[in-house]
Amino acid sequence: MKLTVLSRSYCSLCQKMLDALAPWQAQYGFEVQTIDVDGDEALVDRYNELVPVLLAGDTEICHWHLDEAKLQAFLASIHFYSEN
C-alpha cells in the first residue's frame, strides 16, 4: 500500500507530518510517496491552502497535521477489507 503526502519544499508542517508518519510506516509497512504540489498546477488549485495533505489514492485522510485517529481508522478499514 502507498500513501501520498502532498507537500512543499519550504513547508515545516510537511516535514512534521512525514516525521509523524515514520512510526506508522514502520509498524504497518506502507510506502510513503511525497509530491511537491507546486510542480502541478492542478494540485495547487485543489490543495494549495491544505498542504500538507495525506492521501490514499484520491482519498484524503487528513491535512495540516497528521490526524492519528483518522489514519488508524483508515488502516483498520484496509486491514478489514484485505481479510475478507
Backbone bond lengths (Angstrom), bond angles and torsions (degrees), N, CA, C in turn:
res aa  C-N    CA-C-N  psi(-1)  N-CA   C-N-CA  omega(-1)  CA-C   N-CA-C  phi
1 M - - - 1.438 - - 1.524 108.44 -
2 K 1.345 115.24 145.14 1.448 120.84 179.77 1.520 109.97 -126.02
3 L 1.333 115.58 131.37 1.457 121.88 171.82 1.519 107.50 -108.87
4 T 1.309 116.32 150.86 1.453 121.87 -177.70 1.514 109.90 -120.14
5 V 1.326 115.63 134.54 1.458 121.35 172.77 1.522 107.21 -109.70
6 L 1.323 115.75 117.62 1.449 120.93 172.98 1.518 106.93 -83.99
7 S 1.318 116.34 125.35 1.458 119.71 -171.02 1.513 111.11 -141.76
8 R 1.326 113.92 -176.09 1.463 123.79 172.39 1.521 106.95 -136.82
9 S 1.321 116.25 150.27 1.464 120.17 -176.44 1.525 112.15 -64.59
10 Y 1.306 118.91 -29.90 1.468 122.28 -176.74 1.528 113.21 -99.25
11 C 1.295 117.95 15.09 1.471 123.07 -171.16 1.534 110.95 -97.06
12 S 1.321 117.25 110.59 1.464 120.10 179.03 1.523 111.57 -70.51
13 L 1.335 117.73 -32.86 1.472 119.84 176.15 1.523 110.98 -63.62
14 C 1.319 116.18 -32.66 1.465 120.35 178.96 1.527 110.44 -64.03
15 Q 1.317 115.88 -45.62 1.463 119.54 179.08 1.524 110.89 -65.00
16 K 1.327 116.93 -37.33 1.467 120.21 178.10 1.526 110.66 -64.00
17 M 1.346 117.02 -39.60 1.463 119.31 178.27 1.522 110.29 -65.02
18 L 1.322 116.93 -44.42 1.466 120.16 178.89 1.531 111.07 -61.32
19 D 1.322 117.09 -42.15 1.465 120.71 177.98 1.529 111.18 -63.28
20 A 1.338 116.60 -41.08 1.470 121.13 -179.95 1.528 111.55 -68.63
21 L 1.334 117.07 -27.88 1.470 121.03 178.75 1.525 112.54 -74.36
22 A 1.320 117.60 -24.84 1.473 121.44 -172.83 1.528 113.90 -53.66
23 P 1.342 120.26 -49.01 1.472 117.71 179.60 1.531 112.72 -66.18
24 W 1.317 116.95 -32.27 1.469 120.19 176.84 1.529 110.17 -66.65
25 Q 1.326 115.57 -41.35 1.457 120.68 178.24 1.523 110.48 -62.84
26 A 1.333 116.83 -42.05 1.463 120.49 178.67 1.522 111.21 -63.40
27 Q 1.324 117.11 -38.99 1.460 120.72 -177.82 1.524 112.54 -75.04
28 Y 1.339 117.21 -41.44 1.463 120.41 -172.65 1.525 113.88 -103.02
29 G 1.321 117.92 -11.11 1.458 121.25 173.73 1.513 116.26 72.96
30 F 1.320 118.62 22.18 1.456 119.45 177.57 1.525 110.43 -84.85
31 E 1.317 115.29 158.13 1.457 122.54 177.42 1.533 108.19 -90.06
32 V 1.326 117.11 145.30 1.459 121.66 175.52 1.520 108.42 -116.90
33 Q 1.313 115.10 121.08 1.461 122.56 176.22 1.527 107.24 -105.04
34 T 1.318 117.53 135.83 1.455 121.92 177.69 1.521 108.50 -111.55
35 I 1.333 115.69 130.74 1.466 121.41 178.40 1.517 107.95 -125.06
36 D 1.331 115.92 128.88 1.461 121.73 176.20 1.528 107.85 -79.77
37 V 1.335 116.64 113.74 1.471 120.05 -176.95 1.518 112.07 -62.11
38 D 1.326 117.66 -28.49 1.460 120.34 -177.32 1.523 112.76 -68.71
39 G 1.318 117.74 -9.94 1.460 121.71 176.60 1.507 113.82 -87.01
40 D 1.335 117.41 -2.20 1.467 121.53 -176.45 1.530 108.70 -143.02
41 E 1.320 115.81 111.18 1.469 120.85 -176.06 1.531 112.39 -58.61
42 A 1.324 117.56 -34.84 1.471 120.62 178.66 1.524 110.64 -65.02
43 L 1.336 117.12 -39.03 1.468 120.33 177.73 1.523 110.74 -68.16
44 V 1.324 117.52 -39.05 1.462 120.83 176.61 1.520 109.72 -60.93
45 D 1.332 116.96 -46.31 1.470 121.00 179.79 1.517 111.84 -59.07
46 R 1.322 116.81 -39.16 1.463 120.78 -174.73 1.534 113.87 -85.91
47 Y 1.339 117.83 -38.25 1.467 120.63 -169.45 1.527 115.05 -119.42
48 N 1.300 119.39 3.80 1.461 123.89 -170.17 1.529 114.48 -42.48
49 E 1.307 118.14 -55.52 1.465 121.78 -175.83 1.530 113.51 -84.58
50 L 1.321 117.92 -4.31 1.470 121.32 -176.85 1.521 113.57 -97.93
51 V 1.313 117.97 -12.35 1.464 122.95 -174.68 1.527 110.50 -58.77
52 P 1.328 117.55 135.65 1.455 128.47 1.47 1.529 112.01 -79.15
53 V 1.317 114.23 151.65 1.460 121.62 179.55 1.523 107.82 -126.97
54 L 1.335 116.23 132.64 1.462 121.75 175.53 1.517 108.36 -102.00
55 L 1.328 115.25 122.31 1.456 121.90 -177.38 1.525 111.22 -121.70
56 A 1.321 114.57 149.13 1.459 122.79 166.51 1.523 104.74 -119.42
57 G 1.321 116.38 100.56 1.459 119.73 -170.46 1.515 108.15 66.12
58 D 1.339 116.39 -124.00 1.464 121.61 177.70 1.524 112.16 -96.76
59 T 1.325 117.09 1.55 1.462 121.32 -177.41 1.522 110.35 -90.68
60 E 1.336 116.11 122.19 1.456 120.42 177.39 1.524 109.49 -79.10
61 I 1.314 116.26 125.23 1.462 121.58 175.58 1.528 109.27 -87.70
62 C 1.336 116.66 -46.98 1.462 120.71 178.75 1.521 109.47 -165.46
63 H 1.318 115.39 170.30 1.458 120.47 175.32 1.529 109.56 -144.83
64 W 1.323 115.89 165.24 1.469 127.15 -177.25 1.525 113.12 70.12
65 H 1.328 117.48 -55.36 1.467 122.32 179.67 1.523 108.12 -136.54
66 L 1.322 116.52 154.24 1.463 119.22 176.65 1.524 108.95 -68.76
67 D 1.316 115.44 117.81 1.462 121.43 175.39 1.526 106.22 -92.70
68 E 1.320 115.50 98.81 1.465 120.18 -174.17 1.523 112.52 -63.98
69 A 1.326 117.79 -32.82 1.473 120.33 178.29 1.524 110.41 -65.45
70 K 1.325 117.03 -42.33 1.471 120.05 178.92 1.522 111.19 -68.79
71 L 1.334 116.35 -39.22 1.458 119.29 177.34 1.519 110.37 -64.09
72 Q 1.322 117.42 -43.81 1.468 121.12 178.86 1.525 110.61 -61.47
73 A 1.314 117.31 -43.13 1.471 120.71 178.87 1.525 110.81 -63.24
74 F 1.340 116.66 -41.54 1.458 119.79 178.25 1.522 110.73 -63.23
75 L 1.327 116.81 -48.24 1.465 120.19 -179.31 1.524 111.74 -63.25
76 A 1.319 117.37 -36.91 1.469 120.90 176.94 1.520 110.77 -65.09
77 S 1.329 117.10 -39.79 1.465 119.91 -179.94 1.523 110.87 -67.37
78 I 1.318 117.65 -37.91 1.455 121.43 177.23 1.523 110.29 -65.34
79 H 1.327 116.76 -43.30 1.462 121.85 178.20 1.527 110.53 -61.52
80 F 1.339 116.67 -42.56 1.462 120.72 180.00 1.517 110.53 -61.56
81 Y 1.341 116.73 -46.81 1.456 119.97 -177.08 1.537 112.11 -71.33
82 S 1.312 117.23 -28.99 1.466 118.65 179.31 1.528 111.88 -73.55
83 E 1.344 116.84 -21.60 1.460 120.66 178.75 1.529 111.64 -82.30
84 N 1.322 117.38 -21.69 1.479 120.73 -175.87 1.499 111.94 -97.56
